[in-house]
Amino acid sequence: MGQTELVRYVVLVVLSAVLFGTTGTTSAFAPSDASPLSVGAARMVVGGALMALVGWVNWSRRRSAAAPVPTGAQNPPATPSTPIAPSSPALPIALAASGAPSSPHTPITPLAARPQSGRFPLPTWLALAVAGLGMAVYQWTFFAGVRANGVAVSTIVTLGASPLWAGLFEWLVRARLPRRPWLIATGLAVIGVVLLSGGSTTVDLGGVALSATAGAAYALELVMMKVPLDRGWSSSDAVSWVMGLAGSASLPVLIWTDSAWLATSRGLAVVGWLGVVTIVLAYQLLAVGLKRLPASTITTLTLAEPATATGLGLILLGERLTPAGLAGVVTIVAGLVVLAWSERRPGDSPIADRALATTDPPKQEP
């Protein structure tokens, strides 16, 4: 790959991270009568439906490519499905904590595929359902945290907590022991949250708890999504199912909440940006980068997301942090950097015994 092409893929990954980083700031421009629960549900309904549509199109193309070829005709070359990363460009960091591959190129297999190893084997359908619920809960709690403490603090707490929760869930469910980078990042995150919550009277502790819950929901989604990936599913298939299920779970919430704000031009613009740009477009850009760049590079580039969110919150929205609060943000980001840097050292992965390397061939049924 030439230098110009390399720069192109790097730009696409950074752009996807920047788009994800606009999520919290965009929600701040929603009409005043739009509740965080309604905003999160609307984003997931729109984004989930579109991502499910993308998955269906990819599946249809693969089915057409695999159709029988008339006798004497030349068989077309197999085309691998395009990987689409779930949730966020911070995904490789959280996946590093959960032990999942960043860009598996593996074909889909039936739902009744091989049972998962670990403490609590789960059927694939249940893992997908839990992952979809986790994605939905992430939307609801993240935007509530933004409403309570602003974009900068809530985004940093959420992104800082998610890989730590992922490592904990991986240890509980799959018996994967955390290693030194995960422990260091955990310690830094705890210190950072203490500085944020105890060093500033402007930080709402309930909002911090909501952001941490969003990080936990996001991590649960990743760990559960690891189940179908281990069983041979492509990431695009898994994400399409999870997003579709999350959108379905969010639809009753959207109907239950006051959604009159969606009838305004500002409301439509906000949900359009959140659902189309920060979900569908951002994932597609990241997917292109995942095809060519190593996970170690992507892990570092995705730190542009918290940087974007913090910068927009401080500059565009006029948010302010006390010295103690700023120290807390820097400390949490330092934990993310530790996890990102650990991906550049194969022998120092945050979780022992990684389940799959991205270059491994698909696992076949016995």
ZAMARGU-4260 file (C-alpha; in steps of 0.2 Angstrom, whole numbers, plus 5000, padded with zeros to 4 digits):
<rodrens>
0) 5000/5000/5000 | 5007/5017/4995 | 5010/5032/5006 | 4996/5041/4997 | 4983/5027/4999
5) 4989/5025/5018 | 4985/5043/5021 | 4968/5041/5013 | 4963/5027/5025 | 4970/5036/5040
10) 4960/5051/5035 | 4944/5041/5034 | 4946/5033/5051 | 4950/5050/5059 | 4935/5057/5050
15) 4924/5043/5057 | 4930/5046/5074 | 4927/5065/5073 | 4909/5061/5067 | 4906/5050/5082
20) 4913/5064/5093 | 4899/5076/5087 | 4886/5065/5095 | 4884/5073/5112 | 4886/5091/5105
25) 4872/5087/5092 | 4860/5081/5105 | 4863/5098/5115 | 4855/5107/5100 | 4839/5097/5101
30) 4823/5106/5106 | 4821/5110/5124 | 4806/5098/5126 | 4816/5083/5119 | 4820/5072/5133
35) 4837/5062/5133 | 4827/5046/5133 | 4818/5052/5117 | 4833/5058/5108 | 4842/5042/5111
40) 4828/5031/5106 | 4825/5042/5090 | 4844/5040/5085 | 4843/5021/5088 | 4827/5019/5078
45) 4833/5028/5063 | 4851/5022/5064 | 4846/5004/5068 | 4834/5003/5053 | 4847/5010/5041
50) 4860/4998/5047 | 4848/4983/5046 | 4845/4989/5028 | 4864/4989/5025 | 4866/4972/5032
55) 4851/4965/5021 | 4859/4973/5005 | 4876/4965/5010 | 4868/4948/5013 | 4858/4949/4996
60) 4874/4953/4987 | 4883/4938/4995 | 4868/4927/4991 | 4868/4933/4973 | 4887/4930/4971
65) 4885/4912/4979 | 4871/4908/4966 | 4874/4892/4955 | 4884/4897/4939 | 4878/4889/4923
70) 4888/4874/4917 | 4903/4880/4907 | 4903/4898/4915 | 4917/4904/4924 | 4915/4905/4943
75) 4916/4923/4949 | 4929/4927/4963 | 4923/4927/4981 | 4920/4944/4988 | 4923/4945/5007
80) 4910/4955/5016 | 4914/4972/5022 | 4917/4973/5041 | 4907/4986/5050 | 4912/4990/5067
85) 4899/4992/5080 | 4895/5007/5091 | 4910/5019/5090 | 4927/5022/5083 | 4933/5019/5101
90) 4928/5001/5097 | 4946/4994/5094 | 4951/5000/5112 | 4936/4992/5120 | 4938/4976/5109
95) 4956/4976/5116 | 4949/4974/5133 | 4936/4962/5128 | 4948/4951/5118 | 4938/4952/5102
100) 4945/4955/5085 | 4944/4972/5077 | 4940/4967/5059 | 4936/4948/5057 | 4933/4943/5039
105) 4923/4927/5042 | 4907/4920/5034 | 4890/4919/5043 | 4885/4902/5050 | 4869/4896/5057
110) 4862/4901/5073 | 4864/4884/5080 | 4883/4885/5078 | 4896/4879/5090 | 4892/4883/5109
115) 4903/4897/5116 | 4917/4892/5128 | 4918/4901/5145 | 4909/4901/5161 | 4891/4904/5154
120) 4889/4897/5136 | 4875/4907/5127 | 4865/4902/5112 | 4868/4915/5098 | 4851/4922/5097
125) 4852/4926/5116 | 4869/4934/5114 | 4862/4945/5100 | 4847/4950/5110 | 4857/4955/5125
130) 4869/4965/5113 | 4855/4974/5105 | 4847/4978/5122 | 4864/4984/5128 | 4866/4995/5113
135) 4848/5003/5116 | 4852/5006/5135 | 4868/5014/5130 | 4859/5027/5119 | 4847/5031/5133
140) 4859/5033/5147 | 4873/5042/5137 | 4861/5056/5132 | 4855/5057/5150 | 4873/5059/5156
145) 4876/5073/5143 | 4861/5082/5149 | 4867/5081/5167 | 4886/5085/5165 | 4888/5091/5147
150) 4897/5084/5132 | 4915/5084/5138 | 4913/5076/5155 | 4900/5063/5150 | 4909/5057/5134
155) 4926/5055/5143 | 4918/5045/5157 | 4908/5034/5145 | 4923/5030/5134 | 4934/5028/5149
160) 4922/5016/5157 | 4918/5005/5142 | 4934/4996/5140 | 4936/4993/5159 | 4918/4986/5160
165) 4922/4975/5144 | 4937/4968/5153 | 4927/4964/5169 | 4913/4956/5158 | 4925/4946/5149
170) 4933/4939/5165 | 4916/4935/5172 | 4908/4927/5157 | 4923/4920/5147 | 4936/4918/5161
175) 4949/4929/5152 | 4961/4937/5165 | 4965/4955/5163 | 4984/4960/5161 | 4994/4975/5167
180) 4988/4988/5154 | 4970/4984/5159 | 4974/4986/5177 | 4983/5002/5174 | 4969/5009/5164
185) 4956/5004/5177 | 4966/5013/5191 | 4968/5029/5180 | 4949/5029/5176 | 4944/5027/5195
190) 4956/5041/5199 | 4949/5052/5185 | 4931/5049/5190 | 4935/5054/5208 | 4943/5070/5202
195) 4929/5074/5191 | 4915/5070/5204 | 4924/5076/5220 | 4934/5091/5213 | 4920/5101/5205
200) 4904/5106/5212 | 4897/5108/5194 | 4898/5089/5191 | 4882/5079/5195 | 4886/5062/5203
205) 4870/5055/5196 | 4875/5060/5178 | 4892/5052/5181 | 4883/5036/5186 | 4873/5037/5170
210) 4888/5039/5159 | 4897/5025/5168 | 4881/5015/5165 | 4882/5019/5147 | 4900/5013/5146
215) 4894/4997/5154 | 4880/4994/5142 | 4892/4997/5127 | 4904/4985/5135 | 4890/4972/5137
220) 4886/4974/5119 | 4904/4971/5113 | 4906/4955/5124 | 4889/4948/5118 | 4893/4952/5100
225) 4909/4942/5102 | 4898/4926/5103 | 4892/4926/5085 | 4910/4932/5079 | 4918/4917/5088
230) 4905/4906/5078 | 4910/4912/5061 | 4898/4927/5059 | 4905/4942/5049 | 4905/4958/5058
235) 4893/4966/5046 | 4880/4953/5049 | 4882/4954/5068 | 4881/4972/5068 | 4866/4973/5057
240) 4857/4961/5069 | 4862/4970/5084 | 4857/4987/5077 | 4841/4981/5071 | 4836/4973/5087
245) 4842/4989/5097 | 4831/5000/5085 | 4816/4988/5088 | 4819/4989/5107 | 4820/5008/5106
250) 4804/5010/5095 | 4792/5007/5110 | 4802/5020/5120 | 4801/5033/5107 | 4782/5030/5106
255) 4780/5031/5125 | 4790/5047/5127 | 4785/5064/5120 | 4791/5064/5103 | 4782/5080/5097
260) 4800/5088/5095 | 4802/5077/5080 | 4789/5087/5070 | 4801/5103/5071 | 4814/5107/5058
265) 4827/5107/5072 | 4822/5090/5079 | 4822/5082/5061 | 4840/5090/5058 | 4846/5083/5075
270) 4839/5065/5073 | 4845/5065/5055 | 4863/5069/5060 | 4863/5057/5074 | 4855/5043/5065
275) 4862/5045/5048 | 4879/5054/5050 | 4885/5048/5067 | 4879/5030/5064 | 4878/5025/5046
280) 4891/5036/5038 | 4903/5035/5052 | 4902/5016/5052 | 4905/5015/5033 | 4920/5026/5034
285) 4927/5016/5048 | 4924/5000/5039 | 4935/5006/5024 | 4949/5009/5036 | 4947/4993/5045
290) 4950/4984/5028 | 4968/4991/5026 | 4974/4998/5043 | 4980/4987/5057 | 4970/4987/5073
295) 4985/4995/5082 | 4984/5010/5071 | 4965/5012/5072 | 4966/5010/5091 | 4976/5026/5092
300) 4967/5036/5078 | 4950/5033/5087 | 4956/5044/5101 | 4951/5058/5090 | 4933/5054/5096
305) 4935/5060/5114 | 4946/5074/5109 | 4932/5080/5097 | 4919/5078/5110 | 4929/5088/5123
310) 4934/5101/5111 | 4916/5104/5104 | 4909/5105/5122 | 4922/5117/5128 | 4923/5128/5113
315) 4906/5127/5104 | 4895/5125/5120 | 4905/5135/5132 | 4907/5121/5145 | 4919/5124/5158
320) 4930/5113/5169 | 4938/5117/5186 | 4957/5112/5187 | 4952/5096/5197 | 4939/5092/5183
325) 4952/5095/5169 | 4964/5084/5179 | 4951/5070/5179 | 4948/5071/5161 | 4966/5070/5157
330) 4968/5055/5169 | 4954/5046/5160 | 4961/5049/5143 | 4978/5043/5149 | 4970/5027/5153
335) 4963/5026/5135 | 4980/5029/5129 | 4987/5015/5139 | 4975/5003/5131 | 4978/5010/5114
340) 4997/5009/5116 | 4995/4991/5122 | 4988/4986/5106 | 5005/4990/5098 | 5013/4977/5108
345) 5007/4960/5104 | 5013/4952/5120 | 5005/4965/5131 | 4987/4963/5126 | 4975/4970/5140
350) 4967/4953/5141 | 4976/4936/5142 | 4973/4923/5129 | 4965/4933/5115 | 4951/4922/5107
355) 4954/4926/5089 | 4968/4935/5079 | 4961/4945/5064 | 4972/4934/5052 | 4965/4918/5058
360) 4955/4908/5046 | 4936/4905/5050 | 4933/4891/5063 | 4924/4876/5055 | 4911/4866/5064
365) 4918/4849/5069
</rodrens>
